[in-house]
Amino acid sequence: MAEGAVDCYLRLGPTGEWDTAATQCIVEQAGGRILSTELDPLSYNERDSLQNPNFIVLGDESLAWSSILRR
């Protein structure tokens, strides 16, 4: 993702906040985002559990991802 080799990555399965925190920093510095499958930003230390929801990593924020993903 950070190299620009892919546009998106969908993760359906258990991960913890510790699995995505550093990755989120790298992805965001490269111009991407990590969002829940509802397209909300991932939050940290705000839920009852440290387990992440299913999420998607998006490379180029300038694309109309909400339209692309909702089809």
C-alpha positions in Angstrom: 0.0 0.0 0.0 2.7 2.5 1.0 4.6 1.8 -2.2 1.5 2.5 -4.3 1.4 -1.1 -5.7 -2.3 -1.6 -4.7 -5.3 0.6 -4.2 -7.1 -1.1 -1.4 -6.9 -4.0 1.1 -9.9 -5.5 2.8 -9.4 -7.2 6.2 -12.2 -9.4 7.4 -11.0 -11.2 10.5 -9.7 -10.6 14.0 -7.0 -8.0 14.5 -6.1 -5.9 17.6 -5.4 -2.2 17.9 -1.7 -3.2 18.3 -1.8 -4.8 14.8 -2.9 -1.6 13.1 -1.6 1.4 15.0 1.9 1.6 13.4 0.6 0.5 10.1 -2.0 3.3 10.2 0.8 5.9 10.7 2.7 4.5 7.6 -0.4 4.3 5.4 -1.5 7.9 6.3 2.0 9.3 5.7 1.8 7.6 2.2 -1.5 9.4 1.6 -3.9 6.6 2.5 -6.4 5.8 5.2 -7.5 2.9 7.3 -11.3 2.8 7.8 -13.9 0.5 9.1 -16.0 -1.3 6.5 -18.6 1.4 7.3 -16.0 3.9 6.1 -15.5 5.4 9.6 -11.9 6.1 10.9 -10.6 3.4 13.2 -10.5 4.5 16.8 -8.0 3.5 19.5 -8.6 3.0 23.2 -12.3 4.1 22.8 -14.1 0.8 22.6 -14.8 -1.8 25.3 -12.4 -4.2 23.5 -9.0 -3.7 21.9 -10.2 -5.8 18.9 -10.6 -3.9 15.7 -13.7 -4.1 13.5 -13.3 -5.4 10.0 -11.5 -2.7 8.0 -10.3 -1.5 4.6 -7.0 0.2 3.8 -7.4 2.7 1.0 -4.4 4.0 -0.9 -5.4 7.1 -2.8 -7.8 9.3 -0.9 -8.6 11.4 -4.0 -10.7 8.5 -5.4 -14.4 8.5 -4.7 -14.2 5.4 -2.4 -17.6 5.8 -0.9 -19.1 5.5 -4.4 -16.8 2.8 -5.5 -17.4 0.6 -2.4 -21.1 1.1 -2.2 -21.9 -0.3 -5.6 
